[in-house]
Amino acid sequence: MAITQDYAAVGWLQAFLGINDPLLQKTRLETKKLVDCIEVICSLTTIREKRDQIETSLETLWDFCHANQMAWALNQVPSLLSEWILPSNDDFTISRTTPVTLSSPKELGAALGIYDWSTNVTMRIRSAEFTTWQRRVARVGSGAPVGFTMATSKTDIMDLNCIASWKANDWADGSWNFQIENQPNMSASVDEAIQVTRPELAEGLSAILNAIDWADRTLRVTKNDKPAAVTTIPIWLPLGDRLVPIHESVYGGKNDLVVTQVFANVWDSVWPVIYCRRRKLGRGHCELKHIKDKVDQSLSTEPRLFTWLVVFAELLSQVYTSDGLGICAKYA
């Protein structure tokens, strides 16, 4: 099979166009709407261009993920992870000691950096850098902070409670401010998104495989429970792709995952298009007409499973192969 990289240059809906059937078109449009919801919240450009759709996009994505065993993906928003990296500032590091639990689309939007947001973090700073900072504050006549002098003399590293605040600024040039608690004159600003270390796939593999199993059992229309034939990884899978263990589970039955042949067929129709759309199809080719035929087959026989798999694949790609969801923090 083979698909050329030119296939990636067309839009998402065009990529899945095939038979001009009203029922298939309905599923295409519903699927595209969900993919658009993901794209709207992932870059400054789309947020500014579609600002009137942001609230609806957040609510739509939130409801779909929570109803379809994909809420775990929303908890992988980069700003919610523990260790923050400030590319242009090496005076201190920031870590999150208290996990944040998202309970609404509005809270999701805040963690993504779409809205102004404040959260509790810990600032770790060397005493020498802190002392220099403290003296600089005093020199400008704002009054030296109280209560740190003895602490700096006793330790090389200080862990200070801090409030991190993101200013969305109409999605033009958002910035972070780090304010030491109870020390109004001790703050630092960073005019860029923070970076975090991307989570390892192994950490989320159990939830991902459980979601696949749930979708196969719950969303499949075809009442054929025949297990999928064990096959090798397709040649179109990009070399070194982080998602290989998941494909190995579906195609090769690894990690004790057994899916039906129906599920495997839909999987095989969706992923070549996902990779090609992201210009990541690294090996071999996929015949365009053959892929369109497989997509049409999936759309006509398994519309709910098809839509679920497209959203699932887009979220996995954002978390494990792209910058991540949102604009105030990115994967390093």
Secondary structure as UniProt FT lines:
FT   HELIX           5..9
FT   HELIX           12..15
FT   HELIX           22..40
FT   HELIX           44..49
FT   HELIX           51..53
FT   HELIX           54..67
FT   TURN            68..69
FT   HELIX           71..74
FT   TURN            75..76
FT   HELIX           78..80
FT   STRAND          83..85
FT   TURN            87..88
FT   STRAND          92..95
FT   HELIX           105..112
FT   STRAND          117..126
FT   HELIX           127..139
FT   TURN            140..141
FT   HELIX           149..154
FT   STRAND          157..167
FT   HELIX           169..172
FT   STRAND          175..180
FT   TURN            181..182
FT   TURN            184..185
FT   STRAND          187..190
FT   STRAND          194..196
FT   HELIX           201..218
FT   TURN            235..236
FT   TURN            239..240
FT   TURN            242..243
FT   HELIX           244..252
FT   HELIX           254..256
FT   HELIX           261..277
FT   TURN            278..279
FT   HELIX           288..301
FT   HELIX           303..320
FT   STRAND          329..331
//
